Amino acid sequence: MNKLTQGLMVVVVVLAVIAYGLFSHSESLSNKAAQLARDKTELSGKVEVKQATINTMAYQQLTAAKIDAQYVTEMNNAKSELEKMEIGVANGTIGLHINATCP
């Protein structure tokens, strides 16, 4: 074998090694891309569940706030009515009737 043939064989071997390295690297990248796609799908599902929980909690919080506002309004109305009655009793404009019988 002459030097030219040996040189060509070395080039062919080097090119074969490089081609194998690129192929295995490409396959590795393909596997990583597939794993990332699976991870993305899984995480997207988890995010959707968490967002649904947040939406439910926000709705419950708004509902509780509405109920609280209603009770506060009723309580303030009752206090106002009680104050009016106390003032009326103190002024004598409202009489206090006691229905009692003695044996």
N, CA, C and O of each residue as an XYZ file, in Angstrom:
412
protein
N       0.837     -1.169      0.000
C       0.000      0.000      0.000
C       0.883      1.233      0.000
O       1.868      1.339      0.730
N       0.504      2.099     -0.801
C       1.287      3.313     -0.842
C       0.702      4.335      0.133
O      -0.337      4.092      0.746
N       1.350      5.434      0.268
C       0.960      6.444      1.244
C      -0.382      7.078      0.888
O      -1.140      7.445      1.786
N      -0.681      7.209     -0.355
C      -1.953      7.792     -0.776
C      -3.104      6.896     -0.349
O      -4.120      7.391      0.140
N      -2.968      5.617     -0.520
C      -4.007      4.671     -0.119
C      -4.168      4.684      1.391
O      -5.287      4.666      1.904
N      -3.057      4.715      2.097
C      -3.118      4.762      3.555
C      -3.786      6.061      4.019
O      -4.603      6.049      4.940
N      -3.444      7.148      3.396
C      -4.053      8.440      3.737
C      -5.548      8.441      3.486
O      -6.314      8.961      4.297
N      -5.970      7.861      2.364
C      -7.410      7.779      2.065
C      -8.130      6.893      3.073
O      -9.252      7.191      3.481
N      -7.486      5.810      3.469
C      -8.099      4.917      4.467
C      -8.262      5.634      5.802
O      -9.284      5.479      6.470
N      -7.271      6.407      6.190
C      -7.352      7.166      7.443
C      -8.491      8.183      7.350
O      -9.270      8.341      8.290
N      -8.581      8.868      6.216
C      -9.658      9.849      6.029
C     -11.015      9.159      6.091
O     -11.946      9.676      6.708
N     -11.135      7.992      5.453
C     -12.410      7.262      5.470
C     -12.751      6.836      6.885
O     -13.903      6.959      7.303
N     -11.779      6.338      7.631
C     -12.024      5.918      9.021
C     -12.419      7.117      9.868
O     -13.362      7.037     10.655
N     -11.706      8.225      9.715
C     -12.035      9.435     10.484
C     -13.434      9.916     10.134
O     -14.201     10.283     11.024
N     -13.776      9.918      8.863
C     -15.125     10.334      8.458
C     -16.185      9.377      9.002
O     -17.272      9.816      9.377
N     -15.890      8.095      9.050
C     -16.829      7.119      9.602
C     -17.040      7.365     11.092
O     -18.170      7.314     11.578
N     -15.959      7.629     11.813
C     -16.059      7.914     13.253
C     -16.861      9.193     13.478
O     -17.716      9.246     14.361
N     -16.587     10.207     12.688
C     -17.330     11.464     12.816
C     -18.806     11.247     12.499
O     -19.668     11.768     13.207
N     -19.106     10.502     11.467
C     -20.494     10.228     11.095
C     -21.205      9.471     12.211
O     -22.356      9.772     12.530
N     -20.525      8.483     12.809
C     -21.119      7.726     13.922
C     -21.374      8.646     15.107
O     -22.432      8.578     15.734
N     -20.405      9.508     15.418
C     -20.563     10.451     16.529
C     -21.733     11.388     16.297
O     -22.513     11.645     17.213
N     -21.862     11.900     15.087
C     -22.985     12.798     14.777
C     -24.318     12.064     14.852
O     -25.307     12.617     15.333
N     -24.348     10.823     14.380
C     -25.576     10.040     14.420
C     -25.995      9.775     15.858
O     -27.163      9.940     16.207
N     -25.034      9.359     16.705
C     -25.383      9.067     18.096
C     -25.780     10.347     18.830
O     -26.673     10.330     19.677
N     -25.117     11.452     18.505
C     -25.482     12.726     19.121
C     -26.880     13.150     18.677
O     -27.667     13.653     19.479
N     -27.178     12.947     17.412
C     -28.500     13.269     16.881
C     -29.563     12.426     17.567
O     -30.630     12.932     17.915
N     -29.284     11.162     17.761
C     -30.232     10.267     18.424
C     -30.427     10.689     19.882
O     -31.542     10.649     20.400
N     -29.352     11.086     20.528
C     -29.423     11.561     21.907
C     -30.281     12.824     21.997
O     -31.110     12.965     22.896
N     -30.069     13.732     21.056
C     -30.880     14.954     21.034
C     -32.343     14.638     20.771
O     -33.228     15.277     21.339
N     -32.600     13.671     19.925
C     -33.968     13.268     19.633
C     -34.631     12.697     20.884
O     -35.791     12.997     21.168
N     -33.899     11.880     21.627
C     -34.431     11.323     22.873
C     -34.699     12.417     23.899
O     -35.711     12.391     24.598
N     -33.776     13.386     23.984
C     -33.968     14.498     24.914
C     -35.176     15.334     24.520
O     -35.925     15.783     25.387
N     -35.372     15.546     23.237
C     -36.520     16.316     22.760
C     -37.817     15.587     23.088
O     -38.796     16.212     23.498
N     -37.830     14.281     22.913
C     -39.030     13.505     23.245
C     -39.309     13.572     24.743
O     -40.462     13.706     25.152
N     -38.262     13.479     25.568
C     -38.436     13.569     27.018
C     -38.939     14.945     27.414
O     -39.808     15.064     28.277
N     -38.406     15.978     26.797
C     -38.874     17.333     27.090
C     -40.338     17.506     26.697
O     -41.089     18.182     27.401
N     -40.747     16.915     25.601
C     -42.150     17.002     25.178
C     -43.046     16.307     26.196
O     -44.119     16.813     26.524
N     -42.610     15.137     26.704
C     -43.398     14.427     27.723
C     -43.467     15.242     29.007
O     -44.522     15.343     29.634
N     -42.332     15.823     29.394
C     -42.308     16.652     30.602
C     -43.223     17.863     30.455
O     -43.924     18.239     31.394
N     -43.210     18.466     29.273
C     -44.058     19.632     29.028
C     -45.526     19.258     29.154
O     -46.306     19.992     29.760
N     -45.901     18.130     28.590
C     -47.295     17.679     28.662
C     -47.697     17.434     30.115
O     -48.776     17.840     30.548
N     -46.824     16.773     30.855
C     -47.115     16.477     32.260
C     -47.246     17.764     33.075
O     -48.173     17.912     33.871
N     -46.311     18.690     32.870
C     -46.352     19.946     33.614
C     -47.546     20.802     33.215
O     -48.123     21.496     34.053
N     -47.916     20.757     31.945
C     -49.096     21.509     31.502
C     -50.344     20.996     32.200
O     -51.202     21.782     32.602
N     -50.447     19.690     32.344
C     -51.586     19.110     33.061
C     -51.613     19.552     34.510
O     -52.671     19.874     35.049
N     -50.441     19.566     35.143
C     -50.374     20.007     36.535
C     -50.741     21.472     36.671
O     -51.421     21.860     37.621
N     -50.297     22.284     35.729
C     -50.619     23.712     35.760
C     -52.128     23.906     35.613
O     -52.715     24.738     36.305
N     -52.751     23.152     34.725
C     -54.202     23.268     34.530
C     -54.951     22.903     35.803
O     -55.924     23.569     36.156
N     -54.517     21.860     36.494
C     -55.169     21.456     37.748
C     -55.003     22.548     38.800
O     -55.952     22.892     39.505
N     -53.799     23.086     38.900
C     -53.554     24.143     39.884
C     -54.350     25.408     39.549
O     -54.856     26.074     40.453
N     -54.465     25.740     38.275
C     -55.236     26.915     37.885
C     -56.710     26.711     38.201
O     -57.384     27.643     38.642
N     -57.217     25.505     37.980
C     -58.614     25.209     38.321
C     -58.834     25.359     39.823
O     -59.865     25.877     40.253
N     -57.864     24.906     40.624
C     -57.966     25.051     42.080
C     -57.969     26.522     42.472
O     -58.746     26.942     43.329
N     -57.099     27.299     41.844
C     -57.050     28.736     42.135
C     -58.375     29.400     41.758
O     -58.886     30.233     42.506
N     -58.928     29.037     40.609
C     -60.204     29.617     40.180
C     -61.316     29.264     41.164
O     -62.146     30.112     41.493
N     -61.338     28.013     41.636
C     -62.345     27.587     42.603
C     -62.196     28.367     43.903
O     -63.182     28.820     44.485
N     -60.956     28.519     44.350
C     -60.720     29.259     45.589
C     -61.128     30.723     45.449
O     -61.687     31.303     46.380
N     -60.855     31.315     44.304
C     -61.240     32.711     44.077
C     -62.754     32.858     44.086
O     -63.285     33.817     44.648
N     -63.453     31.909     43.464
C     -64.919     31.942     43.466
C     -65.455     31.804     44.888
O     -66.373     32.523     45.284
N     -64.880     30.877     45.652
C     -65.329     30.683     47.029
C     -65.055     31.926     47.872
O     -65.859     32.292     48.730
N     -63.925     32.568     47.625
C     -63.595     33.779     48.366
C     -64.584     34.902     48.038
O     -65.014     35.627     48.935
N     -64.946     35.049     46.759
C     -65.934     36.065     46.384
C     -67.293     35.769     47.002
O     -67.980     36.673     47.477
N     -67.679     34.492     46.992
C     -68.957     34.099     47.585
C     -68.969     34.405     49.076
O     -69.950     34.931     49.601
N     -67.872     34.072     49.759
C     -67.782     34.349     51.193
C     -67.821     35.856     51.460
O     -68.433     36.299     52.432
N     -67.177     36.635     50.609
C     -67.182     38.093     50.776
C     -68.597     38.654     50.606
O     -68.994     39.560     51.339
N     -69.360     38.122     49.642
C     -70.744     38.574     49.445
C     -71.601     38.233     50.654
O     -72.394     39.057     51.109
N     -71.444     37.020     51.175
C     -72.214     36.613     52.351
C     -71.826     37.478     53.545
O     -72.690     37.912     54.306
N     -70.529     37.727     53.709
C     -70.062     38.567     54.803
C     -70.642     39.973     54.690
O     -71.083     40.542     55.689
N     -70.646     40.535     53.489
C     -71.206     41.875     53.290
C     -72.691     41.901     53.629
O     -73.184     42.867     54.211
N     -73.399     40.841     53.264
C     -74.836     40.763     53.572
C     -75.050     40.723     55.090
O     -75.921     41.419     55.610
N     -74.256     39.911     55.799
C     -74.405     39.818     57.254
C     -74.025     41.123     57.944
O     -74.660     41.513     58.924
N     -72.999     41.796     57.444
C     -72.599     43.076     58.028
C     -73.715     44.100     57.835
O     -74.021     44.868     58.747
N     -74.318     44.111     56.657
C     -75.429     45.033     56.396
C     -76.599     44.742     57.327
O     -77.174     45.660     57.911
N     -76.952     43.465     57.467
C     -78.048     43.087     58.369
C     -77.726     43.462     59.810
O     -78.595     43.944     60.537
N     -76.489     43.244     60.223
C     -76.090     43.572     61.590
C     -76.159     45.086     61.815
O     -76.638     45.535     62.857
N     -75.688     45.870     60.850
C     -75.756     47.334     60.990
C     -77.206     47.815     61.027
O     -77.536     48.725     61.787
N     -78.072     47.209     60.212
C     -79.495     47.573     60.241
C     -80.108     47.239     61.587
O     -80.881     48.028     62.129
N     -79.773     46.082     62.130
C     -80.307     45.681     63.439
C     -79.800     46.623     64.534
O     -80.561     47.000     65.424
N     -78.522     47.003     64.474
C     -77.979     47.941     65.462
C     -78.684     49.284     65.363
O     -79.018     49.899     66.376
N     -78.907     49.733     64.133
C     -79.587     51.013     63.920
C     -81.008     50.968     64.484
O     -81.454     51.908     65.142
N     -81.701     49.878     64.222
C     -83.070     49.718     64.733
C     -83.068     49.670     66.257
O     -83.938     50.261     66.895
N     -82.118     48.986     66.834
C     -82.014     48.899     68.289
C     -81.733     50.270     68.890
O     -82.313     50.634     69.913
N     -80.842     51.031     68.254
C     -80.547     52.383     68.744
C     -81.787     53.266     68.677
O     -82.054     54.037     69.598
N     -82.555     53.151     67.570
C     -83.800     53.930     67.445
C     -84.768     53.565     68.559
O     -85.406     54.443     69.138
N     -84.882     52.294     68.859
C     -85.790     51.858     69.930
C     -85.319     52.359     71.295
O     -86.127     52.811     72.106
N     -84.015     52.280     71.546
C     -83.480     52.760     72.822
C     -83.744     54.254     72.988
O     -84.127     54.709     74.066
N     -83.534     55.019     71.900
C     -83.790     56.469     71.956
C     -85.279     56.716     72.166
O     -85.650     57.580     72.961
N     -86.143     55.973     71.468
C     -87.585     56.133     71.618
C     -88.054     55.795     73.018
O     -88.916     56.485     73.561
N     -87.505     54.749     73.613
C     -87.870     54.395     74.996
C     -87.389     55.472     75.948
O     -88.109     55.850     76.872
N     -86.171     55.976     75.732
C     -85.636     57.022     76.602
C     -86.448     58.302     76.480
O     -86.638     58.998     77.478
N     -86.939     58.639     75.271
C     -87.750     59.849     75.051
C     -89.193     59.654     75.502
O     -89.897     60.626     75.777
N     -89.617     58.447     75.574
C     -91.000     58.177     75.929
C     -91.904     58.075     74.715
O     -93.117     57.928     74.861
N     -91.336     58.150     73.520
C     -92.153     58.048     72.313
C     -92.515     56.600     72.005
O     -93.495     56.329     71.311
N     -91.742     55.704     72.510
C     -92.047     54.286     72.343
C     -92.298     53.729     73.734
O     -91.470     53.862     74.635
N     -93.438     53.113     73.888
C     -93.752     52.530     75.181
C     -93.314     51.086     75.238
O     -93.255     50.387     74.227
N     -93.015     50.668     76.426
C     -92.594     49.300     76.621
C     -93.733     48.615     77.360
O     -94.030     48.964     78.503
N     -94.356     47.666     76.733
C     -95.493     46.964     77.311
C     -95.035     45.613     77.815
O     -94.378     44.841     77.117
N     -95.404     45.366     79.040
C     -95.063     44.080     79.646
C     -96.357     43.358     79.911
O     -97.255     43.878     80.573
N     -96.439     42.183     79.400
C     -97.633     41.380     79.581
C     -97.321     40.346     80.660
O     -96.753     39.287     80.394
N     -97.708     40.686     81.870
C     -97.418     39.777     82.970
C     -98.661     39.648     83.834
O     -99.442     40.590     83.966
N     -98.824     38.525     84.394
C     -99.958     38.308     85.309
C     -99.407     37.781     86.611
O     -98.455     37.001     86.639
N    -100.022     38.221     87.683
C     -99.618     37.736     89.006
C    -100.709     36.806     89.525
O    -101.895     37.103     89.383
N    -100.331     35.720     90.107
C    -101.360     34.788     90.610
C    -102.017     35.289     91.879
O    -102.897     34.624     92.423
